[in-house]
Amino acid sequence: MPEIKLSGDIALVGFEILDPAEIIVVKKIVGNALKRMTESGEYKEMKLTLQQHPHGKSFKHEIEAVAFFSYGRFSTNVIGRNLFTAVSEACEKIISEMEHARKKGQGHDKKTYNR
């Protein structure tokens, strides 16, 4: 499947079927999430995969997100009618899992997770 590469080692797979205006909005959502992820200093890369499933006259958008950090791999799967909400929700879930793992790890090895 073709992919769109963004800065910050982000790959968007399956998004090439969208209109250019929709891709711009997706890039903005992902870019904002990337800012929060890179604040940890442990971010490596992220891949978002889009699959559209017909649902009546519209589509359900399935977003699979996988992000890699120096202390682990985090993934989530979100299905929604609104593409932008699904992308945003997937990014937020990754950030939430990442922050939780970082906080949990701080109690065990503070040197590994300090900025």
N, CA, C and O atoms as CSV, one atom per row, in Angstrom:
chain,resi,resn,atom,element,x,y,z
A,1,MET,N,N,0.838,-1.173,0.000
A,1,MET,CA,C,0.000,0.000,0.000
A,1,MET,C,C,0.892,1.248,0.000
A,1,MET,O,O,1.847,1.317,0.774
A,2,PRO,N,N,0.600,2.221,-0.843
A,2,PRO,CA,C,1.405,3.443,-0.864
A,2,PRO,C,C,1.276,4.209,0.449
A,2,PRO,O,O,0.267,4.114,1.148
A,3,GLU,N,N,2.303,4.957,0.760
A,3,GLU,CA,C,2.256,5.737,1.995
A,3,GLU,C,C,2.747,7.146,1.743
A,3,GLU,O,O,3.527,7.398,0.824
A,4,ILE,N,N,2.277,8.059,2.577
A,4,ILE,CA,C,2.704,9.447,2.537
A,4,ILE,C,C,3.649,9.641,3.710
A,4,ILE,O,O,3.285,9.362,4.852
A,5,LYS,N,N,4.854,10.113,3.442
A,5,LYS,CA,C,5.845,10.347,4.497
A,5,LYS,C,C,5.771,11.797,4.949
A,5,LYS,O,O,5.726,12.712,4.128
A,6,LEU,N,N,5.759,11.996,6.254
A,6,LEU,CA,C,5.783,13.335,6.836
A,6,LEU,C,C,7.069,13.490,7.636
A,6,LEU,O,O,7.756,12.514,7.935
A,7,SER,N,N,7.376,14.725,7.972
A,7,SER,CA,C,8.547,14.945,8.824
A,7,SER,C,C,8.291,14.311,10.182
A,7,SER,O,O,7.146,14.050,10.549
A,8,GLY,N,N,9.344,14.070,10.912
A,8,GLY,CA,C,9.196,13.447,12.214
A,8,GLY,C,C,9.000,11.955,12.123
A,8,GLY,O,O,8.464,11.338,13.043
A,9,ASP,N,N,9.435,11.359,11.008
A,9,ASP,CA,C,9.319,9.913,10.806
A,9,ASP,C,C,7.886,9.413,10.988
A,9,ASP,O,O,7.632,8.466,11.733
A,10,ILE,N,N,6.963,10.064,10.296
A,10,ILE,CA,C,5.556,9.667,10.322
A,10,ILE,C,C,5.166,9.173,8.938
A,10,ILE,O,O,5.453,9.821,7.931
A,11,ALA,N,N,4.508,8.018,8.898
A,11,ALA,CA,C,4.007,7.464,7.645
A,11,ALA,C,C,2.485,7.382,7.710
A,11,ALA,O,O,1.923,6.885,8.686
A,12,LEU,N,N,1.831,7.870,6.673
A,12,LEU,CA,C,0.383,7.770,6.537
A,12,LEU,C,C,0.096,6.762,5.431
A,12,LEU,O,O,0.376,7.025,4.262
A,13,VAL,N,N,-0.453,5.624,5.790
A,13,VAL,CA,C,-0.726,4.549,4.830
A,13,VAL,C,C,-2.222,4.510,4.551
A,13,VAL,O,O,-3.031,4.493,5.479
A,14,GLY,N,N,-2.591,4.495,3.268
A,14,GLY,CA,C,-3.994,4.444,2.887
A,14,GLY,C,C,-4.655,5.802,2.797
A,14,GLY,O,O,-5.833,5.884,2.447
A,15,PHE,N,N,-3.938,6.866,3.100
A,15,PHE,CA,C,-4.501,8.212,3.092
A,15,PHE,C,C,-4.473,8.846,1.705
A,15,PHE,O,O,-5.052,9.914,1.507
A,16,GLU,N,N,-3.808,8.205,0.739
A,16,GLU,CA,C,-3.698,8.781,-0.601
A,16,GLU,C,C,-5.051,8.860,-1.314
A,16,GLU,O,O,-5.173,9.557,-2.321
A,17,ILE,N,N,-6.062,8.157,-0.809
A,17,ILE,CA,C,-7.389,8.188,-1.414
A,17,ILE,C,C,-8.169,9.448,-1.035
A,17,ILE,O,O,-9.220,9.726,-1.613
A,18,LEU,N,N,-7.662,10.200,-0.076
A,18,LEU,CA,C,-8.336,11.410,0.385
A,18,LEU,C,C,-8.078,12.583,-0.551
A,18,LEU,O,O,-7.126,12.581,-1.332
A,19,ASP,N,N,-8.947,13.584,-0.453
A,19,ASP,CA,C,-8.742,14.829,-1.188
A,19,ASP,C,C,-7.548,15.563,-0.581
A,19,ASP,O,O,-7.253,15.390,0.602
A,20,PRO,N,N,-6.861,16.378,-1.379
A,20,PRO,CA,C,-5.720,17.140,-0.837
A,20,PRO,C,C,-6.091,17.997,0.377
A,20,PRO,O,O,-5.290,18.130,1.303
A,21,ALA,N,N,-7.284,18.575,0.384
A,21,ALA,CA,C,-7.709,19.399,1.523
A,21,ALA,C,C,-7.845,18.550,2.788
A,21,ALA,O,O,-7.505,19.002,3.881
A,22,GLU,N,N,-8.344,17.319,2.638
A,22,GLU,CA,C,-8.477,16.429,3.786
A,22,GLU,C,C,-7.106,16.017,4.313
A,22,GLU,O,O,-6.908,15.909,5.523
A,23,ILE,N,N,-6.164,15.786,3.406
A,23,ILE,CA,C,-4.813,15.399,3.819
A,23,ILE,C,C,-4.155,16.531,4.601
A,23,ILE,O,O,-3.427,16.281,5.561
A,24,ILE,N,N,-4.408,17.773,4.194
A,24,ILE,CA,C,-3.842,18.921,4.919
A,24,ILE,C,C,-4.343,18.940,6.357
A,24,ILE,O,O,-3.563,19.182,7.277
A,25,VAL,N,N,-5.631,18.688,6.563
A,25,VAL,CA,C,-6.199,18.681,7.916
A,25,VAL,C,C,-5.608,17.530,8.730
A,25,VAL,O,O,-5.279,17.705,9.903
A,26,VAL,N,N,-5.472,16.354,8.112
A,26,VAL,CA,C,-4.881,15.201,8.800
A,26,VAL,C,C,-3.449,15.528,9.210
A,26,VAL,O,O,-3.041,15.228,10.332
A,27,LYS,N,N,-2.686,16.140,8.310
A,27,LYS,CA,C,-1.303,16.511,8.627
A,27,LYS,C,C,-1.248,17.475,9.801
A,27,LYS,O,O,-0.357,17.369,10.644
A,28,LYS,N,N,-2.170,18.399,9.870
A,28,LYS,CA,C,-2.224,19.365,10.975
A,28,LYS,C,C,-2.509,18.654,12.302
A,28,LYS,O,O,-1.865,18.936,13.312
A,29,ILE,N,N,-3.467,17.740,12.294
A,29,ILE,CA,C,-3.815,16.987,13.510
A,29,ILE,C,C,-2.613,16.168,13.980
A,29,ILE,O,O,-2.260,16.183,15.160
A,30,VAL,N,N,-1.994,15.459,13.046
A,30,VAL,CA,C,-0.848,14.612,13.387
A,30,VAL,C,C,0.343,15.459,13.825
A,30,VAL,O,O,1.076,15.076,14.737
A,31,GLY,N,N,0.539,16.609,13.178
A,31,GLY,CA,C,1.632,17.507,13.554
A,31,GLY,C,C,1.505,18.014,14.976
A,31,GLY,O,O,2.498,18.099,15.699
A,32,ASN,N,N,0.288,18.353,15.382
A,32,ASN,CA,C,0.064,18.802,16.762
A,32,ASN,C,C,0.351,17.680,17.754
A,32,ASN,O,O,0.929,17.914,18.815
A,33,ALA,N,N,-0.053,16.470,17.406
A,33,ALA,CA,C,0.224,15.322,18.281
A,33,ALA,C,C,1.725,15.056,18.353
A,33,ALA,O,O,2.254,14.718,19.412
A,34,LEU,N,N,2.403,15.212,17.223
A,34,LEU,CA,C,3.851,14.982,17.176
A,34,LEU,C,C,4.598,15.930,18.122
A,34,LEU,O,O,5.560,15.530,18.776
A,35,LYS,N,N,4.154,17.170,18.188
A,35,LYS,CA,C,4.779,18.137,19.102
A,35,LYS,C,C,4.738,17.613,20.536
A,35,LYS,O,O,5.728,17.682,21.265
A,36,ARG,N,N,3.587,17.093,20.924
A,36,ARG,CA,C,3.444,16.581,22.294
A,36,ARG,C,C,4.284,15.324,22.507
A,36,ARG,O,O,4.844,15.127,23.585
A,37,MET,N,N,4.373,14.477,21.488
A,37,MET,CA,C,5.144,13.239,21.626
A,37,MET,C,C,6.646,13.514,21.697
A,37,MET,O,O,7.362,12.842,22.440
A,38,THR,N,N,7.123,14.482,20.943
A,38,THR,CA,C,8.560,14.758,20.921
A,38,THR,C,C,9.028,15.482,22.177
A,38,THR,O,O,10.228,15.530,22.447
A,39,GLU,N,N,8.112,16.040,22.939
A,39,GLU,CA,C,8.490,16.697,24.200
A,39,GLU,C,C,9.139,15.716,25.167
A,39,GLU,O,O,9.943,16.111,26.011
A,40,SER,N,N,8.798,14.464,25.049
A,40,SER,CA,C,9.372,13.452,25.940
A,40,SER,C,C,10.840,13.196,25.621
A,40,SER,O,O,11.583,12.696,26.467
A,41,GLY,N,N,11.258,13.534,24.411
A,41,GLY,CA,C,12.626,13.271,23.998
A,41,GLY,C,C,12.886,11.811,23.675
A,41,GLY,O,O,14.024,11.442,23.386
A,42,GLU,N,N,11.871,10.980,23.718
A,42,GLU,CA,C,12.018,9.539,23.513
A,42,GLU,C,C,11.318,9.050,22.248
A,42,GLU,O,O,11.344,7.853,21.960
A,43,TYR,N,N,10.693,9.950,21.486
A,43,TYR,CA,C,9.942,9.592,20.286
A,43,TYR,C,C,10.877,9.131,19.166
A,43,TYR,O,O,11.951,9.699,18.966
A,44,LYS,N,N,10.451,8.091,18.437
A,44,LYS,CA,C,11.230,7.591,17.303
A,44,LYS,C,C,10.450,7.700,15.996
A,44,LYS,O,O,10.895,8.370,15.064
A,45,GLU,N,N,9.284,7.043,15.918
A,45,GLU,CA,C,8.498,7.078,14.681
A,45,GLU,C,C,7.049,6.688,14.943
A,45,GLU,O,O,6.715,6.128,15.987
A,46,MET,N,N,6.179,7.006,13.945
A,46,MET,CA,C,4.767,6.670,14.066
A,46,MET,C,C,4.212,6.333,12.680
A,46,MET,O,O,4.630,6.895,11.668
A,47,LYS,N,N,3.263,5.403,12.669
A,47,LYS,CA,C,2.606,5.005,11.426
A,47,LYS,C,C,1.100,4.986,11.659
A,47,LYS,O,O,0.616,4.366,12.606
A,48,LEU,N,N,0.363,5.672,10.787
A,48,LEU,CA,C,-1.090,5.675,10.833
A,48,LEU,C,C,-1.597,4.998,9.564
A,48,LEU,O,O,-1.154,5.325,8.463
A,49,THR,N,N,-2.518,4.065,9.717
A,49,THR,CA,C,-3.087,3.347,8.582
A,49,THR,C,C,-4.587,3.604,8.542
A,49,THR,O,O,-5.277,3.470,9.552
A,50,LEU,N,N,-5.084,3.976,7.365
A,50,LEU,CA,C,-6.505,4.270,7.171
A,50,LEU,C,C,-7.146,3.174,6.335
A,50,LEU,O,O,-6.632,2.784,5.286
A,51,GLN,N,N,-8.275,2.688,6.821
A,51,GLN,CA,C,-9.130,1.794,6.034
A,51,GLN,C,C,-10.541,2.361,6.114
A,51,GLN,O,O,-11.019,2.717,7.191
A,52,GLN,N,N,-11.204,2.441,4.960
A,52,GLN,CA,C,-12.571,2.931,4.932
A,52,GLN,C,C,-13.514,1.773,4.671
A,52,GLN,O,O,-13.303,0.974,3.759
A,53,HIS,N,N,-14.564,1.693,5.489
A,53,HIS,CA,C,-15.555,0.629,5.365
A,53,HIS,C,C,-16.900,1.265,5.004
A,53,HIS,O,O,-17.385,2.123,5.742
A,54,PRO,N,N,-17.518,0.862,3.877
A,54,PRO,CA,C,-18.823,1.417,3.511
A,54,PRO,C,C,-19.845,1.175,4.616
A,54,PRO,O,O,-19.921,0.090,5.193
A,55,HIS,N,N,-20.620,2.205,4.893
A,55,HIS,CA,C,-21.650,2.106,5.930
A,55,HIS,C,C,-22.825,2.963,5.464
A,55,HIS,O,O,-22.851,4.173,5.686
A,56,GLY,N,N,-23.779,2.332,4.828
A,56,GLY,CA,C,-24.896,3.088,4.263
A,56,GLY,C,C,-24.401,3.962,3.121
A,56,GLY,O,O,-23.757,3.476,2.191
A,57,LYS,N,N,-24.706,5.263,3.196
A,57,LYS,CA,C,-24.287,6.198,2.157
A,57,LYS,C,C,-22.925,6.818,2.454
A,57,LYS,O,O,-22.409,7.598,1.653
A,58,SER,N,N,-22.351,6.479,3.583
A,58,SER,CA,C,-21.062,7.068,3.960
A,58,SER,C,C,-20.058,5.959,4.285
A,58,SER,O,O,-20.241,4.801,3.908
A,59,PHE,N,N,-19.011,6.338,4.983
A,59,PHE,CA,C,-17.967,5.389,5.369
A,59,PHE,C,C,-17.724,5.444,6.865
A,59,PHE,O,O,-17.958,6.465,7.512
A,60,LYS,N,N,-17.253,4.338,7.399
A,60,LYS,CA,C,-16.650,4.333,8.725
A,60,LYS,C,C,-15.152,4.298,8.480
A,60,LYS,O,O,-14.665,3.510,7.670
A,61,HIS,N,N,-14.428,5.152,9.180
A,61,HIS,CA,C,-12.993,5.260,9.009
A,61,HIS,C,C,-12.305,4.524,10.149
A,61,HIS,O,O,-12.527,4.824,11.322
A,62,GLU,N,N,-11.475,3.565,9.792
A,62,GLU,CA,C,-10.710,2.815,10.783
A,62,GLU,C,C,-9.268,3.301,10.738
A,62,GLU,O,O,-8.607,3.240,9.701
A,63,ILE,N,N,-8.798,3.782,11.873
A,63,ILE,CA,C,-7.431,4.282,11.982
A,63,ILE,C,C,-6.657,3.359,12.913
A,63,ILE,O,O,-7.027,3.165,14.071
A,64,GLU,N,N,-5.587,2.802,12.390
A,64,GLU,CA,C,-4.671,2.016,13.218
A,64,GLU,C,C,-3.414,2.858,13.398
A,64,GLU,O,O,-2.783,3.257,12.419
A,65,ALA,N,N,-3.059,3.123,14.628
A,65,ALA,CA,C,-1.875,3.945,14.919
A,65,ALA,C,C,-0.868,3.119,15.708
A,65,ALA,O,O,-1.215,2.417,16.657
A,66,VAL,N,N,0.392,3.224,15.286
A,66,VAL,CA,C,1.494,2.551,15.981
A,66,VAL,C,C,2.604,3.578,16.136
A,66,VAL,O,O,3.027,4.198,15.160
A,67,ALA,N,N,3.074,3.756,17.362
A,67,ALA,CA,C,4.163,4.699,17.618
A,67,ALA,C,C,5.261,3.993,18.404
A,67,ALA,O,O,4.994,3.161,19.271
A,68,PHE,N,N,6.485,4.342,18.082
A,68,PHE,CA,C,7.649,3.752,18.732
A,68,PHE,C,C,8.393,4.820,19.516
A,68,PHE,O,O,8.673,5.910,19.017
A,69,PHE,N,N,8.703,4.477,20.746
A,69,PHE,CA,C,9.484,5.333,21.629
A,69,PHE,C,C,10.647,4.494,22.131
A,69,PHE,O,O,10.642,3.271,21.992
A,70,SER,N,N,11.632,5.141,22.707
A,70,SER,CA,C,12.805,4.389,23.167
A,70,SER,C,C,12.434,3.398,24.268
A,70,SER,O,O,13.163,2.431,24.488
A,71,TYR,N,N,11.330,3.612,24.954
A,71,TYR,CA,C,10.934,2.714,26.042
A,71,TYR,C,C,9.730,1.851,25.691
A,71,TYR,O,O,9.138,1.234,26.577
A,72,GLY,N,N,9.356,1.797,24.406
A,72,GLY,CA,C,8.266,0.891,24.062
A,72,GLY,C,C,7.529,1.239,22.789
A,72,GLY,O,O,7.759,2.271,22.160
A,73,ARG,N,N,6.629,0.330,22.435
A,73,ARG,CA,C,5.774,0.450,21.256
A,73,ARG,C,C,4.346,0.582,21.750
A,73,ARG,O,O,3.916,-0.159,22.634
A,74,PHE,N,N,3.614,1.523,21.179
A,74,PHE,CA,C,2.231,1.749,21.587
A,74,PHE,C,C,1.357,1.718,20.342
A,74,PHE,O,O,1.712,2.280,19.306
A,75,SER,N,N,0.210,1.055,20.455
A,75,SER,CA,C,-0.685,0.976,19.305
A,75,SER,C,C,-2.127,1.105,19.751
A,75,SER,O,O,-2.471,0.832,20.901
A,76,THR,N,N,-2.966,1.528,18.810
A,76,THR,CA,C,-4.387,1.655,19.075
A,76,THR,C,C,-5.142,1.529,17.763
A,76,THR,O,O,-4.564,1.644,16.683
A,77,ASN,N,N,-6.434,1.292,17.872
A,77,ASN,CA,C,-7.300,1.159,16.717
A,77,ASN,C,C,-8.589,1.914,17.025
A,77,ASN,O,O,-9.234,1.655,18.040
A,78,VAL,N,N,-8.962,2.844,16.151
A,78,VAL,CA,C,-10.150,3.660,16.362
A,78,VAL,C,C,-11.015,3.595,15.112
A,78,VAL,O,O,-10.511,3.685,13.993
A,79,ILE,N,N,-12.321,3.436,15.310
A,79,ILE,CA,C,-13.271,3.442,14.192
A,79,ILE,C,C,-14.279,4.556,14.447
A,79,ILE,O,O,-14.848,4.656,15.534
A,80,GLY,N,N,-14.492,5.394,13.432
A,80,GLY,CA,C,-15.446,6.483,13.582
A,80,GLY,C,C,-15.993,6.947,12.249
A,80,GLY,O,O,-15.405,6.698,11.197
A,81,ARG,N,N,-17.115,7.617,12.307
A,81,ARG,CA,C,-17.729,8.148,11.090
A,81,ARG,C,C,-16.974,9.382,10.582
A,81,ARG,O,O,-16.886,9.606,9.375
A,82,ASN,N,N,-16.434,10.177,11.504
A,82,ASN,CA,C,-15.704,11.380,11.123
A,82,ASN,C,C,-14.213,11.068,11.074
A,82,ASN,O,O,-13.625,10.680,12.083
A,83,LEU,N,N,-13.609,11.234,9.919
A,83,LEU,CA,C,-12.194,10.925,9.723
A,83,LEU,C,C,-11.299,11.706,10.681
A,83,LEU,O,O,-10.409,11.134,11.311
A,84,PHE,N,N,-11.531,12.998,10.789
A,84,PHE,CA,C,-10.656,13.847,11.587
A,84,PHE,C,C,-10.761,13.538,13.082
A,84,PHE,O,O,-9.766,13.577,13.805
A,85,THR,N,N,-11.957,13.237,13.523
A,85,THR,CA,C,-12.141,12.850,14.924
A,85,THR,C,C,-11.439,11.524,15.201
A,85,THR,O,O,-10.830,11.353,16.256
A,86,ALA,N,N,-11.520,10.594,14.267
A,86,ALA,CA,C,-10.868,9.286,14.441
A,86,ALA,C,C,-9.348,9.435,14.494
A,86,ALA,O,O,-8.694,8.807,15.326
A,87,VAL,N,N,-8.779,10.264,13.610
A,87,VAL,CA,C,-7.329,10.489,13.615
A,87,VAL,C,C,-6.906,11.140,14.927
A,87,VAL,O,O,-5.929,10.723,15.548
A,88,SER,N,N,-7.645,12.158,15.342
A,88,SER,CA,C,-7.332,12.856,16.589
A,88,SER,C,C,-7.429,11.927,17.791
A,88,SER,O,O,-6.566,11.951,18.669
A,89,GLU,N,N,-8.469,11.116,17.834
A,89,GLU,CA,C,-8.658,10.180,18.943
A,89,GLU,C,C,-7.540,9.137,18.994
A,89,GLU,O,O,-7.070,8.781,20.075
A,90,ALA,N,N,-7.118,8.651,17.831
A,90,ALA,CA,C,-6.026,7.668,17.785
A,90,ALA,C,C,-4.731,8.293,18.318
A,90,ALA,O,O,-4.011,7.671,19.099
A,91,CYS,N,N,-4.443,9.517,17.895
A,91,CYS,CA,C,-3.231,10.201,18.370
A,91,CYS,C,C,-3.297,10.448,19.875
A,91,CYS,O,O,-2.303,10.272,20.580
A,92,GLU,N,N,-4.458,10.854,20.362
A,92,GLU,CA,C,-4.617,11.109,21.799
A,92,GLU,C,C,-4.435,9.834,22.617
A,92,GLU,O,O,-3.850,9.867,23.700
A,93,LYS,N,N,-4.933,8.716,22.105
A,93,LYS,CA,C,-4.763,7.445,22.818
A,93,LYS,C,C,-3.292,7.057,22.901
A,93,LYS,O,O,-2.833,6.578,23.938
A,94,ILE,N,N,-2.551,7.262,21.814
A,94,ILE,CA,C,-1.111,6.964,21.817
A,94,ILE,C,C,-0.403,7.842,22.834
A,94,ILE,O,O,0.421,7.361,23.613
A,95,ILE,N,N,-0.724,9.135,22.828
A,95,ILE,CA,C,-0.093,10.072,23.769
A,95,ILE,C,C,-0.409,9.681,25.201
A,95,ILE,O,O,0.471,9.700,26.062
A,96,SER,N,N,-1.655,9.327,25.458
A,96,SER,CA,C,-2.062,8.931,26.804
A,96,SER,C,C,-1.307,7.684,27.271
A,96,SER,O,O,-0.829,7.633,28.404
A,97,GLU,N,N,-1.202,6.684,26.398
A,97,GLU,CA,C,-0.468,5.464,26.755
A,97,GLU,C,C,1.007,5.762,26.991
A,97,GLU,O,O,1.619,5.234,27.919
A,98,MET,N,N,1.570,6.617,26.136
A,98,MET,CA,C,2.979,6.979,26.253
A,98,MET,C,C,3.247,7.701,27.576
A,98,MET,O,O,4.205,7.384,28.281
A,99,GLU,N,N,2.399,8.667,27.905
A,99,GLU,CA,C,2.579,9.412,29.153
A,99,GLU,C,C,2.419,8.503,30.365
A,99,GLU,O,O,3.154,8.629,31.344
A,100,HIS,N,N,1.461,7.592,30.297
A,100,HIS,CA,C,1.252,6.656,31.399
A,100,HIS,C,C,2.486,5.769,31.598
A,100,HIS,O,O,2.948,5.571,32.722
A,101,ALA,N,N,3.006,5.243,30.500
A,101,ALA,CA,C,4.187,4.369,30.589
A,101,ALA,C,C,5.400,5.145,31.109
A,101,ALA,O,O,6.201,4.614,31.879
A,102,ARG,N,N,5.526,6.394,30.685
A,102,ARG,CA,C,6.653,7.208,31.125
A,102,ARG,C,C,6.561,7.491,32.620
A,102,ARG,O,O,7.559,7.398,33.336
A,103,LYS,N,N,5.365,7.834,33.091
A,103,LYS,CA,C,5.175,8.100,34.520
A,103,LYS,C,C,5.385,6.840,35.343
A,103,LYS,O,O,6.001,6.878,36.408
A,104,LYS,N,N,4.878,5.737,34.848
A,104,LYS,CA,C,5.035,4.461,35.546
A,104,LYS,C,C,6.512,4.099,35.639
A,104,LYS,O,O,6.970,3.610,36.672
A,105,GLY,N,N,7.252,4.338,34.572
A,105,GLY,CA,C,8.672,4.027,34.530
A,105,GLY,C,C,9.516,4.938,35.396
A,105,GLY,O,O,10.586,4.535,35.852
A,106,GLN,N,N,9.058,6.157,35.634
A,106,GLN,CA,C,9.842,7.103,36.424
A,106,GLN,C,C,10.066,6.608,37.839
A,106,GLN,O,O,11.111,6.878,38.431
A,107,GLY,N,N,9.125,5.906,38.376
A,107,GLY,CA,C,9.272,5.402,39.733
A,107,GLY,C,C,10.325,4.313,39.833
A,107,GLY,O,O,10.870,4.073,40.911
A,108,HIS,N,N,10.617,3.650,38.716
A,108,HIS,CA,C,11.560,2.542,38.718
A,108,HIS,C,C,12.974,2.953,38.333
A,108,HIS,O,O,13.946,2.471,38.916
A,109,ASP,N,N,13.090,3.834,37.363
A,109,ASP,CA,C,14.419,4.208,36.883
A,109,ASP,C,C,14.372,5.658,36.407
A,109,ASP,O,O,14.206,5.913,35.214
A,110,LYS,N,N,14.515,6.589,37.312
A,110,LYS,CA,C,14.368,8.000,36.982
A,110,LYS,C,C,15.382,8.468,35.950
A,110,LYS,O,O,15.065,9.355,35.158
A,111,LYS,N,N,16.566,7.919,35.926
A,111,LYS,CA,C,17.583,8.355,34.974
A,111,LYS,C,C,17.165,8.067,33.544
A,111,LYS,O,O,17.462,8.851,32.643
A,112,THR,N,N,16.498,6.981,33.329
A,112,THR,CA,C,16.093,6.586,31.971
A,112,THR,C,C,15.066,7.544,31.395
A,112,THR,O,O,15.073,7.786,30.188
A,113,TYR,N,N,14.180,8.098,32.219
A,113,TYR,CA,C,13.049,8.842,31.696
A,113,TYR,C,C,13.121,10.344,31.933
A,113,TYR,O,O,12.223,11.054,31.482
A,114,ASN,N,N,14.112,10.859,32.599
A,114,ASN,CA,C,14.221,12.299,32.782
A,114,ASN,C,C,14.637,12.958,31.479
A,114,ASN,O,O,15.312,12.356,30.644
A,115,ARG,N,N,14.221,14.208,31.324
A,115,ARG,CA,C,14.585,14.962,30.122
A,115,ARG,C,C,15.964,15.522,30.240
A,115,ARG,O,O,16.441,16.188,29.321
